[in-house]
Amino acid sequence: MTIPDYELVVDIFENAHSYKRRCAAAAILRNFDKATWNNISSTYNPLSQTFLQTFRRNLNWTLICKYQKLSEDCMERFKKHLCWWNVSRYQRHLSPDFIKRHKHHLEWTELVQSQELEEDMIREMKDVVDWVAVSYRQKLSTAFMDEFNREICWEVVSCTQRSICQDPDFAERYASRLNWFSICKNNSLPMDFIKRFIRRFNPYTLYYYQGYVVLESPYAEVKPDPAPTSCAICLADAAEHPVRLRVCGHSSFCKACIDIWLNTHSTCPLCRENCFE
């Protein structure tokens, strides 16, 4: 039987106005082979609960859970037939109550990647969840990350958790674990946050991703007793507002020149010593 044939019979069953007509369609459907039932399960969407109930033993429930959009009432009714792995992965927007009722049936590795979960639920299932997936997919508060700082993946939360940028005190506590390049690249940072952690960022990264130019460089200072000296960057005979680098002490630079240099480099122009350590 061709694909249009089974679609026609399913349509007749679903839309029949008489019991006799529906029974006739059902008799034909029960003679379909397994391959046809796989096609019905995966391509005919949506199937009514009446259809699911009538042909529950013929349908491929693995495909039903993957391709059909099932209501929670429907899943409650047919829970003995469900493929819970596919429910966890493909049935989006499950309610917290449904998740709580079936927490021991659901596949949590898939669930945390496809559903937005309450923190209390993650806390309750902390021993079975995939914490890399939690760090990547779930929206976490800084209080929750504080509580589970040993479980979460800090490389991942630096990319995904924007709440870090809204809580400078939290960022201060875990500054050594965070990836500051990822924070700069993946967030729109408040100016106060940038200024507080200016030494954590590479100036070039700040300029490229945030459009922030480090004019008052924390790595260079104005010379207290400037003497006429040429600039090693622009080669001017007399450096304008000469400054010196705090790390190595070299001072043959205009203030504007060294600010621009440090926005694209991390070392002294003369000795190549790292200015950001």
C-alpha positions in Angstrom: 0.0 0.0 0.0 1.4 3.4 -1.0 1.9 6.4 1.3 -1.1 8.3 -0.1 -3.3 5.2 0.7 -2.5 5.1 4.4 -2.8 8.8 4.8 -6.2 8.7 3.2 -7.4 5.9 5.5 -6.0 7.7 8.6 -7.8 10.9 7.5 -11.1 8.9 7.1 -10.7 7.4 10.6 -9.8 10.8 12.2 -12.6 12.7 10.5 -15.4 10.1 10.3 -18.8 11.4 11.3 -20.3 7.9 11.7 -19.2 4.9 13.9 -19.6 2.6 10.9 -17.3 4.6 8.7 -14.7 4.7 11.5 -14.9 1.0 12.1 -14.3 0.3 8.4 -11.2 2.5 8.4 -9.9 0.8 11.5 -10.3 -2.6 9.9 -8.1 -1.5 7.0 -5.5 0.1 9.2 -5.1 -3.0 11.3 -3.9 -4.9 8.2 -1.1 -2.4 7.5 2.5 -3.8 7.9 5.1 -2.5 10.4 6.8 -0.2 8.0 3.5 1.6 7.3 2.8 2.0 11.0 6.3 3.5 11.4 5.4 6.0 8.7 2.1 6.8 10.4 3.9 7.2 13.7 6.5 9.6 12.4 4.8 11.6 9.6 1.1 12.0 10.4 0.9 14.8 13.0 -1.1 15.3 15.0 -2.8 12.0 15.8 -5.8 12.2 18.1 -6.0 10.5 21.4 -8.8 8.3 20.0 -6.4 7.1 17.3 -3.6 6.6 19.8 -5.9 4.6 22.1 -7.4 2.5 19.3 -4.0 1.6 17.7 -1.7 1.8 20.7 -0.4 -1.7 20.0 0.3 -1.0 16.4 2.0 2.3 16.7 5.8 2.8 17.1 5.9 4.7 20.4 9.6 5.5 20.0 8.7 7.5 16.9 5.6 8.9 18.4 7.6 10.4 21.2 10.1 11.9 18.8 7.8 13.3 16.1 4.4 13.9 17.6 3.8 16.9 19.8 2.1 15.3 22.8 0.2 17.0 25.5 1.0 16.2 29.1 -2.5 14.8 29.5 -1.8 12.5 26.6 1.5 11.4 28.0 -0.1 10.7 31.4 -2.7 8.5 29.7 -0.2 6.5 27.6 2.8 6.6 30.0 3.2 2.8 29.9 3.9 3.0 26.2 6.2 6.1 26.1 9.9 6.1 25.2 11.1 8.3 28.1 14.4 9.0 26.5 12.7 10.6 23.5 10.2 12.4 25.8 13.1 13.9 27.7 14.8 15.1 24.5 12.0 16.0 22.1 8.9 16.9 24.1 9.8 20.5 24.9 8.3 22.8 27.6 7.4 20.1 30.1 5.9 21.7 33.2 7.6 21.5 36.6 4.8 19.4 38.0 5.1 16.8 35.2 8.8 16.6 35.6 8.4 16.1 39.4 5.8 13.3 38.9 8.0 11.4 36.4 11.5 12.4 37.6 12.5 8.7 37.9 11.4 7.9 34.4 13.0 10.8 32.6 16.5 10.8 31.1 18.2 13.6 32.9 21.2 14.0 30.6 18.8 14.7 27.8 16.4 16.7 29.9 18.8 19.3 31.1 19.7 20.0 27.4 16.2 20.4 26.2 14.2 21.8 29.1 14.5 24.9 31.3 14.5 23.4 34.8 13.9 25.0 38.2 17.0 25.2 40.4 15.2 23.3 43.1 14.7 20.4 40.7 18.4 20.4 39.7 19.3 20.5 43.3 17.1 17.5 44.1 18.6 15.5 41.2 22.2 16.7 41.7 23.6 13.2 41.7 22.2 12.2 38.3 22.4 15.4 36.2 25.2 16.1 33.8 26.8 19.2 35.2 28.5 20.2 32.0 25.0 20.2 30.3 23.6 22.1 33.3 26.3 24.7 33.1 25.8 25.1 29.3 22.0 24.9 29.0 20.4 26.1 32.2 20.1 29.7 33.4 21.7 29.7 36.8 21.7 32.3 39.5 25.0 33.2 41.2 23.6 31.9 44.5 23.1 28.5 42.9 26.6 28.5 41.3 28.0 29.5 44.7 26.3 26.5 46.2 27.5 24.0 43.6 30.9 25.7 42.7 32.6 22.3 42.8 30.1 20.7 40.4 29.7 23.3 37.7 32.0 23.6 34.7 33.7 27.1 35.0 34.9 27.2 31.4 31.3 26.7 30.3 29.6 29.1 32.7 32.1 31.8 31.7 30.5 31.6 28.2 26.8 31.0 29.1 25.9 32.5 32.5 25.3 36.2 32.1 24.3 36.5 35.8 28.1 36.6 36.5 28.3 40.1 35.0 25.4 41.3 37.2 27.1 40.2 40.4 30.7 41.6 40.7 31.2 40.2 44.2 30.5 36.7 42.8 33.0 37.3 40.0 35.6 38.5 42.5 35.2 35.3 44.6 35.8 33.0 41.6 38.0 35.3 39.5 40.8 32.6 39.3 38.4 30.0 37.9 36.6 32.1 35.3 37.6 32.4 31.7 37.8 36.2 31.3 38.2 36.0 27.5 34.9 34.1 27.3 33.2 36.6 29.6 34.4 39.5 27.5 33.4 37.8 24.2 30.0 36.5 25.1 28.5 39.3 27.2 27.6 43.0 27.0 29.6 44.2 30.0 28.5 47.1 32.2 31.2 49.8 32.4 31.4 49.5 36.2 32.2 45.8 35.7 34.9 46.5 33.2 36.6 49.1 35.4 36.5 46.8 38.4 38.1 43.9 36.6 40.3 45.9 34.2 43.4 43.9 35.1 41.6 40.6 34.2 41.0 41.5 30.6 43.4 41.8 27.7 43.0 45.4 26.4 42.7 44.1 22.8 39.9 41.8 23.8 38.1 44.7 25.5 38.5 46.9 22.5 37.4 44.2 19.9 34.4 42.8 21.7 33.3 45.6 24.0 34.5 48.7 22.1 36.3 49.8 25.2 39.6 51.7 24.9 41.8 51.6 27.9 42.8 55.3 28.0 43.9 55.3 31.6 46.1 52.2 31.4 46.6 50.3 34.6 49.9 49.1 33.2 51.5 52.4 32.5 51.9 55.6 34.5 53.0 59.2 33.7 56.6 59.8 34.5 57.0 62.0 37.6 59.9 64.0 36.1 59.5 63.8 32.3 62.7 64.4 30.4 62.8 65.0 26.6 63.0 61.5 25.0 62.0 60.1 21.7 59.0 57.7 21.4 59.9 54.1 20.5 56.5 53.6 18.9 55.8 56.7 16.7 59.6 57.7 16.6 58.8 61.4 17.5 61.8 63.2 18.7 60.1 64.2 21.9 57.4 61.9 23.4 54.2 63.7 24.2 53.1 63.2 27.8 55.8 60.5 28.3 54.9 57.5 30.4 56.6 54.4 31.7 55.5 50.8 32.0 55.0 49.6 35.6 56.4 46.1 34.9 59.7 46.7 33.2 60.2 50.5 33.7 60.7 51.4 30.1 59.6 54.9 29.4 60.3 56.0 25.8 56.6 56.2 24.8 54.0 58.8 24.2 50.9 58.3 26.4 48.6 58.0 23.4 51.0 55.6 21.7 51.3 53.2 24.6 47.6 53.2 25.2 47.0 52.1 21.6 49.8 49.6 21.7 48.4 47.9 24.9 45.0 47.6 23.2 46.5 45.3 20.7 49.5 43.7 22.5 50.2 42.3 25.9 54.0 43.0 26.0 56.4 45.9 26.2 57.3 47.2 22.7 61.0 47.2 23.7 61.7 44.2 25.9 58.6 42.0 25.2 58.0 41.5 28.9 54.3 40.6 29.6 52.6 43.7 31.0 49.5 41.9 32.2 50.9 39.5 34.7 
